[in-house]
Structures are given as structure tokens and as C-alpha cells.
């Protein structure tokens, strides 16, 4: 006869009034990524999501602020489901001339978040490796999430809960932030592909939209469980020469550069608007915050960060493109445009 040796669960009840909030800073990137949390970077193909993930990692490994957001310097692990050498090329392009940035680690072995042995084995082996680094681990990038679920079905909520639980275990056991790089579905406006349980189970979500007029991409905060969720910033992609190969042909990679002056934490245009529309709306909001009733198209253009200007051969061409973006905002009810006798428009927020 078998004896039931199952351990009874123990439930602990604590008085909330006895709690003293911690004054310790637990961010990896302030207002963006916290330790012991899981975030998700969602984007369509060909907008440089790996490149911007590498750019964020490069800031963390140096302890360099992301715009005005402080970072806690620490080691970075980039887990590559594909293209590990390509990731190393991007890291090299950003950090080759930087001192004290050796702790950007790349793992080319595929992680399986659905395998009960993989997660604890990764944690154990990384803990053994970390004494070789100058700093503790701060950021773990899983690129891409789909490659890390292997045989799990991305459309089944129970299986995606297993995968995100594995990511959460890594974050908690290593006191780090885990950032999942994820693809959008067929309809970009509906967010990441797969079960809604993926988004539900992560602590933060950031979506990327590309402005075809300027070439700039905007990272929008679309979920924050424990921080304000109104942050956005832009980055640009740049083709960078790596070397000349043995046959005399130049080799290139792509690096992402975060645009100075693009950070916004104010009430901003909804993420469904293009980066150019959002930049124009934010610039106009700043002008009116100074006590002005509105601005002409050219004044809004001058108030925008140069990196977010529309493409154009000259100022007139840029102004024409910007006016088109402002007109769409007017149709969406976000601002008013009044045409004067000279054919120019004066814009104001609604």
C-alpha cells in the first residue's frame, strides 16, 4: 500500500501595513527596464529590432545613459536563436573603440524555454561564467522569442505561459532584466504574433514603428506593469563598414543610434500615428507649453529634433511632407489647421 507523501502547501499571511518600501534602485535602464522583470520588444521585419536591442545592451555594458535615462552598468548576455555572428558584428560596430565594455556576451546555442532542463542549466552555467566578468549580469536579450520556444505552440496560451514563466525564472534567479525580441503578426497594429498570454505575462512591452519619410524608427511603450507607460524615443539605422574580406570586398553591418532629443514622457500622440506625426505633435505641444497659441509649419519643423525631420532636398520639400503629416493629425482630431491669405497653415492643438 502506497503512502501519500505529498507535502502540504504552506500559505504565509503578512500585514501590508508592516511593509517598508525599498529605497534601492532596481532599474537596469531607468523608466524602461527593471531587474527581475521580463520585457518584450515587438517589431515587424527589417526595422532593426536586433540592432536597437544591441544598442540598448551597449549602453548597459558601459553604464551609459540612454538619452536622459540612467543605466546600471552590468554584463549583457545576448542569446541568439539565429545569426550569432551577425549579432557579434553589430556589437563590434558599436563597441570596438570603447574601453571597459568587454562584458557583452553572445550565446549562439539555442535556448529552449519549454524544456524543464534548459532554464536551470542556463542559470547554473551563467553563474559559473560570471566571475570572469568585471560586473554582475544586468540584461539578458533572448533574440528571438519564437526561436526560444522551439516545439511549443505560440498560439496556445498554456504553452506560452510555460515559456514566459521560464523567462521570468531567469530574470529572478539572475537578478537581471530579460528582454524578449519578438515579431509582430500579419497585422502590425495588433502587436506581437501568437497568443495574447505572451503580452499578458510580461512586465513591459515596447513596439517599434518606422517612419518611411525620415527613416527613423520610434520605440513606443505599450505596456508597463510597474512604471509609467508613456515613454517613447527614436533611433536611426546606419550602414557601417566592418572590414575588407580576403577577396578585397568590403563587409558591412547595421548599427542603431538613438536620436538625441527624441525622448518624450509627456502625453503623446497615440502609437497608431506614424513617427513623423508623433514628432510633429510633440513639437507643437512643446511650443504651446511656452505660452504660444500655435505655430506655422516651418516653426514646427524647426522645433523637431533634426534626426526626425522628414526627407527632402530642401526646406520647402520637408515642409510639404510635414504639412501632410499635420493634415492627417487634423483629420484625426488631434489639432486644428487654419490657412492664411498666403496659403500657409497655422496649427494648434485641439
C-alpha positions in Angstrom: 0.0 0.0 0.0 1.4 3.4 -1.1 1.7 6.2 1.5 0.8 9.6 0.3 3.9 11.7 1.0 2.7 14.8 -0.8 3.8 17.9 1.0 1.0 20.2 2.1 1.3 23.8 0.7 2.2 26.4 3.3 0.5 29.8 2.9 2.0 32.9 4.6 -0.1 35.9 5.5 1.7 39.2 6.2 0.4 42.6 7.3 0.8 45.1 4.4 1.0 48.0 6.9 4.2 46.5 8.3 5.9 46.8 4.9 8.6 49.4 4.4 9.1 50.3 0.7 12.7 49.7 -0.6 14.8 52.8 -1.4 17.1 50.6 -3.5 17.1 51.4 -7.2 16.2 48.2 -9.1 16.4 49.5 -12.7 18.6 48.4 -15.5 17.5 51.3 -17.6 15.5 53.8 -15.6 11.9 54.1 -16.6 12.4 51.3 -19.2 13.7 48.1 -17.7 13.8 46.8 -14.1 15.7 43.9 -12.6 13.8 40.6 -12.0 11.3 41.6 -14.8 10.6 40.4 -18.3 10.2 42.9 -21.2 9.3 42.4 -24.8 10.4 44.3 -27.9 7.9 43.8 -30.7 8.5 44.9 -34.3 8.0 43.8 -37.9 10.8 42.6 -40.0 13.5 44.9 -41.4 13.3 47.8 -38.8 16.4 46.8 -36.9 15.0 45.3 -33.8 18.1 43.3 -33.2 20.2 46.4 -33.9 18.3 48.5 -31.3 18.4 45.7 -28.8 22.2 45.6 -29.2 22.3 49.4 -28.9 20.5 49.2 -25.5 22.8 46.4 -24.4 25.8 48.5 -25.4 24.6 51.4 -23.2 24.1 48.9 -20.3 27.5 47.3 -20.6 29.1 50.8 -20.5 26.8 52.2 -17.8 26.0 54.9 -20.3 22.6 56.7 -20.1 20.0 56.1 -22.8 19.2 59.7 -23.5 18.3 61.1 -20.1 17.6 57.6 -18.6 20.4 56.3 -16.3 21.6 52.8 -16.7 23.1 50.4 -14.1 26.3 49.1 -15.6 26.5 45.4 -15.9 27.2 42.4 -18.1 24.9 41.7 -21.0 24.0 38.3 -22.4 22.6 38.1 -26.0 21.1 34.7 -26.7 20.9 34.3 -30.4 18.3 31.9 -31.9 19.9 32.7 -35.3 22.7 34.7 -36.7 25.0 34.8 -33.7 27.9 36.1 -35.8 25.7 38.8 -37.1 24.9 39.9 -33.6 28.7 40.0 -32.8 29.2 42.1 -35.9 26.7 44.7 -34.6 28.3 44.7 -31.1 31.7 45.1 -32.7 30.4 48.1 -34.7 29.2 49.8 -31.6 31.9 48.9 -29.1 35.2 48.3 -31.0 36.7 51.6 -29.8 35.2 51.6 -26.3 37.2 50.7 -23.2 35.7 48.7 -20.3 32.9 47.2 -22.5 34.2 43.6 -22.6 31.2 42.1 -20.8 28.8 41.9 -23.7 28.4 38.1 -24.0 26.9 36.3 -27.0 25.4 32.8 -26.8 24.9 31.0 -30.1 23.5 27.9 -28.5 19.7 27.8 -28.8 17.7 28.2 -25.6 14.6 26.1 -25.2 12.2 27.8 -22.7 9.9 24.8 -23.0 12.4 22.3 -21.8 12.4 22.0 -18.0 16.2 21.3 -18.0 17.3 24.2 -20.2 16.4 27.1 -17.9 18.1 25.9 -14.7 21.1 24.7 -16.7 21.5 28.1 -18.3 21.2 29.8 -14.9 23.8 27.4 -13.4 26.3 27.7 -16.3 26.0 31.5 -16.5 26.6 31.8 -12.7 29.8 29.8 -13.2 30.9 32.1 -16.0 30.1 35.4 -14.4 33.2 35.5 -12.1 35.2 36.1 -15.4 33.3 39.3 -16.0 34.0 42.6 -14.3 30.4 43.3 -13.4 27.3 41.3 -12.5 24.7 40.4 -15.1 22.2 43.2 -15.8 20.5 42.4 -19.1 19.7 39.2 -20.9 18.4 39.5 -24.5 16.5 36.5 -26.0 16.6 37.0 -29.8 14.1 35.9 -30.9 11.4 34.7 -28.6 10.0 32.4 -31.3 13.3 30.6 -31.7 13.4 30.1 -27.9 10.1 28.3 -27.7 11.2 25.5 -30.1 8.4 23.0 -30.2 5.8 24.9 -28.1 2.8 26.3 -30.0 2.9 30.1 -30.0 -0.9 30.2 -30.3 -1.7 28.2 -27.2 -1.9 30.3 -24.0 -0.9 27.4 -21.6 2.2 26.7 -23.6 3.2 30.4 -23.9 2.7 30.7 -20.2 5.3 28.0 -19.8 7.7 29.9 -22.0 7.2 33.3 -20.3 7.5 31.6 -16.9 10.9 30.3 -17.9 12.0 33.8 -18.9 10.7 35.1 -15.5 12.7 32.4 -13.7 15.9 33.5 -15.5 15.2 37.2 -14.6 14.6 36.4 -10.9 17.4 33.9 -10.3 20.0 36.1 -12.0 18.6 39.5 -10.7 18.5 40.8 -14.3 16.1 42.1 -16.9 15.1 39.6 -19.6 14.2 41.3 -22.9 12.4 39.1 -25.4 12.8 40.2 -29.1 9.5 39.3 -30.8 7.9 39.6 -34.2 4.6 41.3 -35.0 1.8 39.3 -36.5 0.4 39.9 -40.0 -1.5 43.0 -38.7 1.2 45.1 -37.1 -1.3 47.2 -35.2 -2.4 44.1 -33.3 1.0 43.7 -31.7 3.1 40.6 -31.3 2.3 37.3 -33.0 0.9 34.4 -31.1 -1.3 34.0 -28.0 -2.3 37.1 -26.0 -0.9 35.3 -23.0 2.6 36.3 -24.2 1.8 40.0 -23.7 -0.3 39.4 -20.6 2.6 37.6 -18.8 5.4 40.1 -19.5 6.0 43.1 -17.3 6.7 45.6 -20.1 6.2 45.8 -23.9 7.7 48.1 -26.5 6.6 48.3 -30.1 8.6 49.7 -33.0 7.2 51.7 -35.9 9.3 53.0 -38.8 8.8 56.4 -40.5 9.3 55.8 -44.2 9.6 59.6 -44.7 12.6 60.1 -42.3 14.0 56.6 -42.0 13.8 57.0 -38.2 12.1 54.3 -36.1 10.2 55.0 -32.9 10.1 52.8 -29.8 6.8 53.2 -28.1 6.0 51.9 -24.6 2.8 50.0 -25.0 2.8 48.3 -21.5 4.4 48.9 -18.2 3.3 46.9 -15.1 5.3 48.8 -12.6 6.3 52.1 -14.2 4.7 54.9 -16.2 3.8 53.8 -19.7 4.0 57.0 -21.7 7.7 56.9 -22.8 8.9 56.9 -26.4 12.2 57.5 -28.2 13.6 57.2 -31.7 16.6 55.6 -33.3 18.2 55.6 -36.8 19.9 52.8 -38.7 23.3 53.3 -40.2 25.3 51.0 -42.5 28.8 50.6 -41.1 31.9 49.0 -42.7 33.3 46.2 -40.7 36.4 45.2 -42.7 37.6 44.2 -46.2 37.5 40.4 -46.8 40.2 38.3 -48.2 39.0 38.9 -51.8 39.0 42.7 -51.3 35.3 43.1 -50.9 34.0 45.4 -48.1 31.9 43.8 -45.4 29.1 45.9 -43.7 26.7 45.6 -40.8 23.9 47.8 -39.5 24.0 49.7 -36.2 21.3 51.6 -34.4 21.9 55.1 -33.0 19.4 56.5 -30.5 18.4 60.0 -31.6 19.3 62.8 -29.2 16.3 64.9 -28.1 13.8 62.2 -29.1 12.8 61.1 -25.6 9.2 62.0 -24.6 7.4 61.2 -21.4 4.6 63.7 -21.9 1.1 62.9 -23.2 2.0 61.9 -26.7 0.2 61.1 -30.0 -1.1 57.5 -29.9 1.2 54.8 -31.2 -1.0 54.2 -34.2 0.3 57.5 -35.7 3.5 57.5 -37.7 6.8 58.6 -36.1 6.7 61.8 -38.2 3.1 62.6 -37.0 4.1 61.9 -33.4 7.2 64.1 -33.6 5.3 67.0 -35.1 2.5 66.7 -32.5 5.1 66.6 -29.7 7.0 69.6 -31.1 3.7 71.6 -31.3 2.9 70.6 -27.8 6.2 72.0 -26.6 5.7 75.3 -28.5 2.3 75.8 -26.9 3.7 74.9 -23.5 5.8 78.1 -23.8 2.6 80.1 -23.9 2.1 80.4 -27.6 -1.3 79.7 -29.2 0.2 77.6 -32.0 2.8 77.6 -34.8 3.3 77.7 -38.5 4.5 74.5 -40.3 8.1 75.9 -40.6 8.2 76.7 -36.9 7.1 73.1 -36.0 9.8 71.8 -38.3 12.5 73.9 -36.5 11.2 72.7 -33.1 11.6 69.0 -34.1 14.9 67.1 -33.5 16.9 67.1 -36.7 17.0 63.3 -36.8 13.2 63.2 -37.0 12.9 65.7 -39.9 11.2 64.4 -43.0 13.3 63.6 -46.0 13.6 66.3 -48.6 16.0 68.1 -50.9 15.4 71.4 -49.2 13.3 73.1 -46.5 10.3 73.6 -48.8 10.2 69.9 -49.6 10.5 68.9 -46.0 7.7 71.4 -45.1 5.4 69.9 -47.7 5.9 66.4 -46.3 5.4 67.7 -42.7 2.2 69.5 -43.7 0.8 66.2 -45.0 1.5 64.6 -41.6 -0.1 67.6 -39.8 -3.2 67.3 -42.0 -3.6 63.7 -41.1 -3.4 64.7 -37.4 -6.1 67.3 -38.0 -8.3 64.7 -39.6 -7.8 62.5 -36.6 -9.0 65.4 -34.3 -5.6 66.0 -32.6 -5.1 69.6 -33.9 -6.6 72.4 -35.9 -5.1 74.0 -39.0 -6.1 77.5 -40.3 -4.9 78.6 -43.8 -3.9 82.2 -44.0 -4.0 84.5 -47.1 -0.5 83.5 -48.1 -1.5 79.8 -48.3 0.4 78.9 -45.1 -1.1 77.0 -42.2 -1.2 77.9 -38.6 -1.6 74.8 -36.4 -2.8 74.5 -32.8 -3.7 71.6 -30.5 -7.4 70.7 -30.0 
